[in-house]
Amino acid sequence: MDCRSGLLNLPNLLTLGRIACIPLLVVLLLVEGRASSFWAAMIFSLGAITDWLDGYLARKWQVVTVLGKFLDPLADKLIVMAALIMLIPHGRVPAWAVFVLLAREIIITGLRSIASSEGVVIAASNLGKYKTILQMVAIIGLLLHYDYYWFFGLRYEWLHVSMHRFGLLYFYFALVLTLWSGIDYLVKFFRVISR
């Protein structure tokens, strides 16, 4: 199947839609404020849902394509990195941690390319999936950022949620899993290459 015919299926269109949302997310994050943060979180959440949905539909309908295999992880990395980089100037996430995440993604992508060029497939572990889920949850919290007192249309002063603290907690969990999954992949890579 060529790239052109592989493009015309719903899973790939969902993935392309996720990529198309990135400029809007970036524009919203240029402005500091509760409303822009809320809408950025909604767009990112929609992207997270389509990340799950496009893979589910591709497998269910058996329309897994080479283009989809390339676009899906690319879309994930682009939307995650766009959100995190745009959050740095607002002081919502430490720059050093974003660098660590970016470095891990670049290193693992490079190693996957090397392995692939040698005809070697290194199976991804569940650590990578858990890392992605934690990153998505963390980023939604960091995007929402503000304290929220409203639940089901009522305001409770004594019951509030600091989305920034919530997001940071999950962000650091995600950072640990990011490093762990990266080291796991490095070990597998060198074990396979040294044979």
N, C-alpha and C positions, 0 to 999 in steps of 0.2 A: 504494500500500500504506500503510495507516495504521500508527501507532506500535505499536498493540496487536498486530496480526498480525505486524509485523516483529520483535517481541520474541521470538516463539516459534520461534527457530532457534538451532542450536548455537553459531554464532559470537557472537551477541549474548549468549547465556547465559554463554559463557566470559568475555566482557568484563565482564558483571555480576559474575561470580565474582571477577574481578580486583579490582573495586571493593570487593566484600564482604571481601576479605582485608586491606584497609587498616587497619581498626580493630585486628585481631589483630597486625599488624605494629607498629602504634603502641604497643600494650600491651606487647609483647615488648621494645621499645626503651626503655620506661620504666625497665627494670632493666639495670644494667651487669653483664655476666658472659659467660663463654664460651658457656654453654648457650643463654642467651636470644639472644645474637648469632648463634649457629649456626642456631637455628630461624627467626630473622628473615631470615637469608640464604636459607634453604630456601624460605620463603614468597615472598620477593621473586623468587627464581629461578623458582618456579612461575608467578608473574605474568609474568615475562619470556618464558617459554615460551608461555603462553597469548596473549601479545601477538602473537607470530609466528603461532601456530596459528589464532587467530580470523580474522585477515586472509587467511591461506592458504585456510581452509575457505570463507570467504565468497566469495572469487574462484572457487575450484574448483567450488563448488556453485551459483554464480551467485545468491547470496542477499545481495548487497550492498544494505543498506537505509539510508534516511535516518537512522534511529535509530542504526544501527551506525556510520555515518560521524561521528555526533556523539559517541557513547559511547566509541569506541576511543581517539581522541586525548585525551579527557577522562580516561579511566582511566589512560592512560600518564602524563599530567602529575600526576594525584593520587598515584599510587603512588611516583613518583620524588620529588616534593616532600615527601610524608609521610616517606619514608626519610631524605632529606637534612636536613630540619628536625629530625627526632628525633636525628640524629647530631651536631648542633651542640653540645648540652649535654655530650656525652661527649668533646668536643674532637677528634673524628675528622675533621672537615671545617671549613674556615674559613667563618664566617658571611658574610663579604663575598662569597665566591664563590657561595654559595647565593643570596644576594640578586641577583647578576648573572644567574644562571640563571633565577630567578623573574621578574626584570624583562624578560628577553628573551622568555620565554614569554608574559607578559601583553601586551607590545608587539606581538608577531607575531600573537597571537590577535586583538587589537583591529584590527590592519591587515587581517587576513583577513576579519573581519566587515564592515569598511568596503568592501573590494573586493567581497565577496559581495553586499552591499546595492546596489551599483552594477551588478551582473550581470557582474562581472569575475572570472575564475578565474585565479589566479597559480599555475602549476605548482610543486609542491615539488621542490627539487633533491635529489640523492642525499646532499648534505651533511647534511641533516636526518636521514636514515636512519642515516648513519654516526655522527652525534652521539648518536642514541638508543642505538645498540649500545654505543658507548664508555661512555655514562652507566650503562647496565645493568651492564656488566662492572665498572666502577669501584665502583658501589654495592654489588655483591656482595662485592668485596674489602674495602670499608670496613665492611660489616656483619660479615664474618668477623673482621676486625681483628687477631686474635692471631697469634702465631708458631705455625706448625705443623711438627711434627717427624715425624709419623706418615705413612708411605706404605705402602699395601698391608699394613697390620697390623703393620708393623715400625717401631721408633723409630730414627732416625738423628740423632745430635747434630750431626754435621758438615753435614747436608743439611736445612736448614729454610727455610721460606718465611714472610716477614713479609707477611701479607695487608694490613696497614695501608699499608705502603709500596707494595705492588702496587696497591691501590685508589686511593691518592693519585696515583700516576703516571698511571693511566688517567683519573682525575678531571680532572687538569690538561689532558690531551689532549682530553678531552670539552669542557672549558671553552673551549679555543681553537676547537674546531669549532663550539661553540655560538655564540660571537661571530662567527665567519666566516659561518656559515649565516644568522645574524640580519642581518648587513650585506648578504649576498647577497639576502635577501628584501626588505630595505628598498630596495635599488637597483632590483630588479624592480618593486616596488610603485610607486615614484615615477616610473619610466620609463613604466609602463602608465597611471598616473593623469594624467600630464602630456600625454598624447596628445590 
